[in-house]
Amino acid sequence: MKIFPAIDIKDKKCVRLVKGDFDNKTEYEMSPVEQAEKYKDHGFKNLHIVDLDGALTGEIVNLDIIQDIVDKFDLKVEIGGGIRNLDSIQKYINAGVEKVILGSAAIKDKNFLKKACEKFTNKIALGLDAKDGYLSVSGWKENSNQLTLDYLKEINDYGVSRLIYTDINRDGMKQSPNFDETSKVSEISNCPVIISGGVSSIDDIKKAKSLKNIEGIIVGKAIYDGDIQLDELAKEDA
């Protein structure tokens, strides 16, 4: 199973939010590039990056940082945050990222998701961020009134290459992911699923390995806060 250490970028710094709340954030000393180097040095091959500036503005803000990370460390990067048109996807692909994550724009406009999957084969990941069974959009500020599983059934044959499922209530809380809901999603999904939100221990990683159709798991705050040691985590990465 792939381990995706996380980097969230805001104002050129690494930050972590609690439940996606921009007013409840912790800034860390390391720059995103330094953090990526640390992950590379520990032997990780994949990286999950969210451009929080992009999520707020709907524009690509930190392309230079992403480009720098891809060029220097030969990591397989998935990037999300405010990607709302085909041009933005193209820019990231030109920069060498492995997957571009579509979220709010894909939920609000299924046709955009379909076009993106057709144009960028095997490059589009879909980020489904759910709260109490319903999808949230716009940096988690809005509830979409769409049930996660209903939406997934509608877009399941569009050609999404990876699905990232986050339970917002667990994100940044380090209370373990919502494995029950994740299992429901992974059973329906035509593409492999990445677990996100609430990873708190190596036990969470081991439990994720027992689920079907799970490609990997994203680990963020537990790394930054020292609850999970990178040496230990790297042993679980395959």
WONOR-V741938 format. One record per backbone hydrogen bond with DSSP energy under -0.5 kcal/mol. NH is the residue of the N-H (numbers start at 1). CO is the residue of the C=O. Records with the same first field share a line. If there is no record, write none. Layout:
BEGIN
NH: CO  CO
END
This chain:
BEGIN
2: 215
4: 2  217
5: 3  46
6: 219
7: 48
8: 15
9: 7  50
10: 13
13: 10
14: 30
15: 8
16: 26
18: 21  24
19: 17  171
21: 18
22: 20
24: 21
26: 16
28: 14
32: 12
35: 31
36: 32
37: 33
38: 34
39: 35
40: 36
41: 37
42: 38
43: 40
44: 39
46: 3
47: 76
48: 5
49: 47  78
50: 7
51: 80
52: 9  50
53: 9
55: 51
56: 52
57: 53
58: 54
61: 59
66: 62
67: 63
68: 64
69: 65
70: 66
71: 67
72: 68
73: 69
74: 70
76: 45
77: 75
78: 47
79: 99
80: 49
81: 101
84: 82
89: 85
90: 86
91: 87
92: 88
93: 89
94: 90
95: 91
96: 93
97: 92
98: 77
99: 77
100: 123
101: 79  99
102: 100  125
106: 103
107: 103
108: 104
109: 105
112: 109
113: 109
114: 110
115: 111
116: 112
117: 113
118: 114
119: 115
120: 116
121: 119
123: 120
124: 120
125: 100  123
126: 162
127: 102  125
128: 126  164
129: 127
130: 128  166
131: 134
134: 131
135: 146
136: 129
137: 142
141: 137  138
142: 137
144: 135
148: 133
151: 147
152: 148
153: 149
154: 150
155: 151
156: 152
158: 155
161: 124
162: 124
163: 192
164: 126
165: 163  194
166: 128  164
167: 196
168: 130  166
170: 167
171: 167
173: 170
174: 170
176: 198
179: 177
182: 178
183: 179
184: 180
185: 181
186: 182
187: 183
188: 184
189: 185
193: 213
194: 163
195: 216
196: 165
204: 201
205: 201
206: 202
207: 203
208: 204
209: 205
210: 206  207
211: 208
214: 211
215: 193  213
216: 193
217: 2
218: 195
219: 4
223: 220
224: 220
225: 221
226: 223
227: 222
228: 222
233: 229
234: 230
235: 231
236: 232  233
237: 234
238: 1
END
